[in-house]
Amino acid sequence: MSGSAPVSQLAGWRREPFSWQGVTHDCYERGEGPGVVLLPELPGISPEVTGLAQHLVDSGFTVVVPSLYGTPGAPAFGARAFVTMARACVSREFLAFATGGRRPVADYLRALAREVAARTPGAGVGVVGLCFSGGFALAAAVDDTVLAAVMSQPSLPLPLTKACRADAGLSEGELGEVVRRTREDDLCVLGMRFTGDALVPAERFDTLRRRLGSAFEYIELDSRPGNPDGFGPRAHSVITHEVRETPGHPAFEARERTVAFLRRQLAPTTAPVAD
């Protein structure tokens, strides 16, 4: 596909460490308004991830991006990116291969969500997960401060077996609590994937539809051979790498639907911010 994804840099973002139970990550923050915790995709806070973060800031949110892995600001591709990916996949913090796994990073992210919710306007926060971190957003929604979870191309556990392909990316206990919250607390979840993305199998969304019912909204972008929008066979990052700043472009519209979803859940009386 021609063109390039929107990018931005971290200059001007406030950096503060956040610690919880012995785990510390630097967090980058900018903006005003309801809080959104944006979890980076591998290999880290790339210029494309920062481009999405800046778009959310411009849309009226306080955005906090924890640096969970990699070098902030480094490009998404290259030898350093490959090493970061390999290390993350074998890390006990993320349990990339575990089915039905309670991932330790989720506890940290729930604590971060509570901290952000305590000092931003509104009744709670949104959490947006990308690729490797997609399922972390759903696991964070166990905490009642999370009112909206966005799972963009959730790729864990890595889909190596039939069980992995259908796994939602969190433990059964966590998923059960999320289901309860969709029924009692109006929690909503937005998921998105490309139809031809082998890292995010259709079976995973089937599980989420079955367990979450109408509380699970989803977007599936056509990336089959010959698709009318020209997405390649490796199209993966719905609201970062594949976005083109063209209204009507499917990934552009997915990003705008994400903004609208967060506004609806976090600030339903807030008027849209003009671009």
Rosetta blueprint (number, residue, H / E / L):
1 M L
2 S L
3 G L
4 S L
5 A L
6 P L
7 V L
8 S L
9 Q L
10 L L
11 A L
12 G L
13 W L
14 R E
15 R E
16 E E
17 P E
18 F E
19 S E
20 W E
21 Q L
22 G L
23 V E
24 T E
25 H E
26 D E
27 C E
28 Y E
29 E E
30 R E
31 G L
32 E L
33 G L
34 P L
35 G E
36 V E
37 V E
38 L E
39 L E
40 P L
41 E L
42 L L
43 P L
44 G L
45 I L
46 S L
47 P H
48 E H
49 V H
50 T H
51 G H
52 L H
53 A H
54 Q H
55 H H
56 L H
57 V H
58 D H
59 S L
60 G L
61 F L
62 T E
63 V E
64 V E
65 V E
66 P E
67 S L
68 L L
69 Y L
70 G L
71 T L
72 P L
73 G L
74 A L
75 P L
76 A L
77 F L
78 G L
79 A H
80 R H
81 A H
82 F H
83 V H
84 T H
85 M H
86 A H
87 R H
88 A H
89 C H
90 V L
91 S L
92 R L
93 E L
94 F L
95 L L
96 A L
97 F L
98 A L
99 T L
100 G L
101 G L
102 R L
103 R L
104 P H
105 V H
106 A H
107 D H
108 Y H
109 L H
110 R H
111 A H
112 L H
113 A H
114 R H
115 E H
116 V H
117 A H
118 A H
119 R H
120 T L
121 P L
122 G L
123 A L
124 G L
125 V E
126 G E
127 V E
128 V E
129 G E
130 L E
131 C H
132 F H
133 S H
134 G H
135 G H
136 F H
137 A H
138 L H
139 A H
140 A H
141 A L
142 V L
143 D L
144 D L
145 T L
146 V E
147 L E
148 A E
149 A E
150 V E
151 M E
152 S E
153 Q L
154 P L
155 S L
156 L L
157 P L
158 L L
159 P L
160 L L
161 T L
162 K H
163 A H
164 C H
165 R H
166 A H
167 D L
168 A L
169 G L
170 L L
171 S L
172 E H
173 G H
174 E H
175 L H
176 G H
177 E H
178 V H
179 V H
180 R H
181 R H
182 T H
183 R H
184 E H
185 D L
186 D L
187 L L
188 C E
189 V E
190 L E
191 G E
192 M E
193 R E
194 F E
195 T L
196 G L
197 D L
198 A L
199 L L
200 V L
201 P L
202 A H
203 E H
204 R H
205 F H
206 D H
207 T H
208 L H
209 R H
210 R H
211 R H
212 L H
213 G H
214 S H
215 A H
216 F E
217 E E
218 Y E
219 I E
220 E E
221 L E
222 D L
223 S L
224 R L
225 P L
226 G L
227 N L
228 P L
229 D L
230 G L
231 F L
232 G L
233 P L
234 R L
235 A L
236 H L
237 S L
238 V L
239 I L
240 T L
241 H L
242 E L
243 V L
244 R L
245 E L
246 T L
247 P L
248 G L
249 H L
250 P H
251 A H
252 F H
253 E H
254 A H
255 R H
256 E H
257 R H
258 T H
259 V H
260 A H
261 F H
262 L H
263 R H
264 R H
265 Q H
266 L H
267 A L
268 P L
269 T L
270 T L
271 A L
272 P L
273 V L
274 A L
275 D L
